[in-house]
Amino acid sequence: MMKRLTSLALAAIVLLAGCSGGTDTQGTQSAQFRTLYDAYRDGRRQAGTPPPAITREVIDSLTVPALEVTVENRNSTAFLVPFSERRDSGPGVVRTWRTGNDVQITLRDGVIAATRGIAFDVGSVDADAAVQAIQTRSPISGKHTLYVKNGDNGIDEIALECEMRTVGHDDLVIVGRSFPVVHLQENCTGWKGVVAFDYWIDRRDATVWQSRQWSGPDLGYIRTRLLKK
């Protein structure tokens, strides 16, 4: 399960940034993250001072991208760094992010494509219409199908019919920096009631700076916030 990490975790990412260029193995990177995080936490305790806040200065000092992820119904937040990036036969770029304890989330141009290590994970997602809407910054409606792990070691297929709309054009502020975004929202049926997917997309280059995405009946809504790309 994704552990609740305060701004201490982001400070640990600052320390880790210099050694997470993608050449080490996943296990080695995770061990480095844990060691650095523990050392930093112990040092702060000995000093008797509170942990640093997440500031724009801290974010700007990072040498790798950083993603904040929150599972709403678990009140659980973590900070992730990139682990891998690839293209496949589907639209967009597939990027996997991970924490120091190996929890992972995979995004396809900002759309959640999979999770690992959270429990009741999203195994995979078919959401080409949503990806195309993000790429064009315009509403494109279509199917959004989730394949979600259940408690019986199986996979449940959740097929949703979605209508995409433009909520508006905003200036989204993330830790002191403003981004011009278009807010697109998918309203989907096919489950018990209506579920939604919200994306705040940079109007200049289609970067998804923030999202709120339904990820199955157990995980519920997952929020993402891109701190540094």
C-alpha positions as CSV (number, residue, x, y, z in Angstrom):
1,M,0.0,0.0,0.0
2,M,1.2,3.5,-0.8
3,K,2.5,5.0,2.5
4,R,1.6,8.5,3.5
5,L,4.8,10.5,2.9
6,T,5.0,14.2,3.9
7,S,7.4,16.7,2.4
8,L,10.3,14.7,3.9
9,A,9.8,12.4,0.9
10,L,10.3,15.2,-1.6
11,A,13.5,16.2,0.2
12,A,14.7,12.7,-0.1
13,I,14.0,12.9,-3.9
14,V,16.2,15.9,-4.0
15,L,19.0,13.8,-2.6
16,L,18.2,10.9,-4.9
17,A,17.9,13.0,-8.0
18,G,21.6,12.9,-8.9
19,C,21.7,9.1,-8.9
20,S,18.4,8.1,-10.6
21,G,19.2,8.5,-14.2
22,G,17.8,5.2,-15.2
23,T,21.0,3.1,-15.4
24,D,20.7,1.4,-12.0
25,T,18.4,-1.5,-11.3
26,Q,15.1,-0.9,-9.8
27,G,16.1,-2.6,-6.5
28,T,19.3,-0.6,-6.2
29,Q,17.4,2.7,-6.7
30,S,14.8,1.7,-4.1
31,A,17.5,0.8,-1.6
32,Q,19.2,4.2,-2.2
33,F,15.9,6.0,-1.7
34,R,15.2,4.2,1.5
35,T,18.7,4.8,2.9
36,L,18.7,8.5,2.0
37,Y,15.2,9.0,3.3
38,D,16.0,7.3,6.7
39,A,19.1,9.3,7.1
40,Y,17.4,12.6,6.3
41,R,14.5,11.8,8.7
42,D,16.8,10.8,11.5
43,G,18.9,14.0,11.0
44,R,15.8,16.2,11.2
45,R,14.7,14.4,14.4
46,Q,18.1,15.0,16.0
47,A,18.0,18.6,15.1
48,G,14.5,18.9,16.6
49,T,13.3,21.1,13.7
50,P,10.2,20.5,11.6
51,P,10.5,19.1,8.0
52,P,10.8,21.5,5.1
53,A,7.7,22.5,3.2
54,I,7.3,21.7,-0.5
55,T,8.3,25.0,-2.0
56,R,9.0,26.2,-5.5
57,E,12.7,26.5,-4.6
58,V,12.8,22.8,-3.6
59,I,10.9,21.7,-6.8
60,D,13.2,23.8,-9.0
61,S,16.3,22.3,-7.4
62,L,15.2,18.8,-8.6
63,T,17.3,17.3,-11.4
64,V,14.6,14.7,-12.3
65,P,10.9,15.0,-12.9
66,A,8.6,14.5,-9.8
67,L,5.0,13.4,-9.6
68,E,2.7,13.7,-6.6
69,V,0.0,11.0,-6.4
70,T,-2.9,10.8,-3.9
71,V,-5.3,7.9,-3.4
72,E,-8.3,9.8,-2.0
73,N,-10.2,7.1,-0.2
74,R,-7.0,6.1,1.7
75,N,-5.8,9.6,2.4
76,S,-2.5,8.4,1.0
77,T,0.0,10.6,-0.8
78,A,3.4,9.8,-2.2
79,F,6.0,11.4,-4.5
80,L,7.3,9.5,-7.5
81,V,10.2,9.8,-9.9
82,P,10.4,8.4,-13.5
83,F,11.4,4.7,-13.8
84,S,10.9,4.0,-17.5
85,E,9.4,5.5,-20.7
86,R,8.4,3.8,-24.0
87,R,6.1,3.8,-27.0
88,D,4.0,1.0,-28.1
89,S,1.2,0.4,-30.6
90,G,-1.2,2.7,-28.7
91,P,-1.3,6.5,-28.9
92,G,1.0,8.6,-26.7
93,V,4.1,8.0,-24.6
94,V,3.9,5.4,-21.7
95,R,5.8,6.6,-18.7
96,T,6.1,4.6,-15.4
97,W,6.8,6.4,-12.2
98,R,7.8,4.8,-8.9
99,T,8.3,5.5,-5.2
100,G,11.3,4.4,-3.1
101,N,9.3,1.3,-1.8
102,D,8.5,0.3,-5.4
103,V,4.9,1.4,-5.7
104,Q,4.3,2.3,-9.4
105,I,1.9,4.2,-11.5
106,T,2.0,4.2,-15.3
107,L,0.6,7.1,-17.3
108,R,-0.1,7.2,-21.0
109,D,0.1,11.0,-21.9
110,G,-1.3,11.6,-18.4
111,V,-4.1,9.0,-18.5
112,I,-3.6,6.3,-15.8
113,A,-2.7,3.1,-17.6
114,A,-1.7,0.8,-14.7
115,T,-0.7,0.8,-11.0
116,R,1.5,-1.7,-9.1
117,G,1.8,-2.3,-5.4
118,I,-1.2,-0.4,-4.1
119,A,-3.7,-3.4,-3.8
120,F,-6.7,-3.8,-6.1
121,D,-4.4,-2.4,-8.8
122,V,-5.3,-1.3,-12.2
123,G,-3.8,-3.9,-14.5
124,S,-4.3,-2.0,-17.7
125,V,-6.6,0.5,-19.4
126,D,-7.9,1.1,-22.9
127,A,-8.6,4.8,-23.2
128,D,-7.5,5.9,-26.6
129,A,-10.2,8.6,-26.9
130,A,-9.0,10.3,-23.7
131,V,-5.4,10.2,-24.8
132,Q,-6.4,11.8,-28.2
133,A,-8.4,14.4,-26.4
134,I,-5.4,15.4,-24.3
135,Q,-3.1,15.5,-27.3
136,T,-5.5,17.8,-29.2
137,R,-6.7,19.7,-26.1
138,S,-10.3,19.2,-27.3
139,P,-13.2,17.0,-26.2
140,I,-13.2,13.6,-27.9
141,S,-15.7,11.1,-26.5
142,G,-15.4,7.3,-26.5
143,K,-14.8,4.2,-24.4
144,H,-12.7,4.0,-21.3
145,T,-12.2,0.4,-20.2
146,L,-10.4,-0.6,-17.0
147,Y,-9.0,-4.0,-16.1
148,V,-8.8,-4.1,-12.3
149,K,-7.5,-6.7,-10.0
150,N,-10.0,-8.1,-7.6
151,G,-9.7,-9.9,-4.3
152,D,-10.0,-13.4,-5.9
153,N,-6.7,-13.1,-7.8
154,G,-8.7,-12.3,-11.0
155,I,-9.3,-9.3,-13.2
156,D,-12.5,-7.4,-13.6
157,E,-13.3,-5.7,-16.8
158,I,-15.1,-2.4,-16.3
159,A,-16.3,-1.0,-19.6
160,L,-17.3,2.7,-19.5
161,E,-19.0,4.8,-22.1
162,C,-17.8,8.3,-21.8
163,E,-18.7,11.8,-22.9
164,M,-15.9,14.3,-22.9
165,R,-16.6,18.1,-22.4
166,T,-14.5,21.2,-21.9
167,V,-15.1,22.6,-18.4
168,G,-13.1,25.8,-19.1
169,H,-9.8,27.5,-19.5
170,D,-8.0,28.3,-16.3
171,D,-4.7,29.3,-14.8
172,L,-3.7,26.4,-12.7
173,V,-1.3,27.2,-9.8
174,I,1.1,24.4,-8.6
175,V,3.3,25.4,-5.7
176,G,3.6,29.0,-6.7
177,R,3.8,28.6,-10.5
178,S,0.9,29.2,-12.8
179,F,0.2,27.2,-16.0
180,P,-2.4,28.1,-18.7
181,V,-4.6,25.0,-18.9
182,V,-7.8,23.6,-20.5
183,H,-9.8,21.5,-18.1
184,L,-11.4,18.5,-19.8
185,Q,-13.8,16.2,-18.1
186,E,-15.0,12.7,-19.0
187,N,-18.3,11.7,-17.5
188,C,-18.7,7.9,-17.8
189,T,-21.5,5.4,-17.3
190,G,-21.3,1.6,-17.2
191,W,-20.6,1.2,-13.5
192,K,-22.8,2.0,-10.6
193,G,-23.7,5.5,-11.4
194,V,-21.5,8.1,-13.1
195,V,-17.8,8.3,-12.6
196,A,-15.5,11.1,-13.9
197,F,-12.0,11.7,-15.2
198,D,-10.7,15.3,-15.0
199,Y,-7.6,16.5,-16.8
200,W,-5.9,19.9,-16.5
201,I,-3.8,20.2,-19.7
202,D,-1.3,22.8,-20.7
203,R,-2.7,24.7,-23.6
204,R,0.8,25.1,-25.1
205,D,2.1,21.5,-25.3
206,A,-0.6,19.1,-23.9
207,T,1.3,18.4,-20.6
208,V,-1.2,17.0,-18.1
209,W,-0.2,19.0,-15.0
210,Q,-3.1,17.7,-12.8
211,S,-5.7,15.0,-13.0
212,R,-8.4,13.2,-10.9
213,Q,-9.2,9.8,-12.3
214,W,-11.5,7.0,-11.2
215,S,-9.5,3.8,-10.9
216,G,-12.0,1.1,-9.9
217,P,-14.5,0.5,-7.1
218,D,-11.8,-0.2,-4.5
219,L,-9.1,2.3,-5.4
220,G,-11.6,5.0,-6.2
221,Y,-10.2,8.3,-7.3
222,I,-6.5,8.9,-7.8
223,R,-5.2,12.5,-8.1
224,T,-2.0,13.3,-9.8
225,R,0.0,16.6,-9.8
226,L,3.1,17.0,-11.9
227,L,5.5,19.0,-9.8
228,K,8.3,19.0,-12.3
229,K,8.4,17.6,-15.8
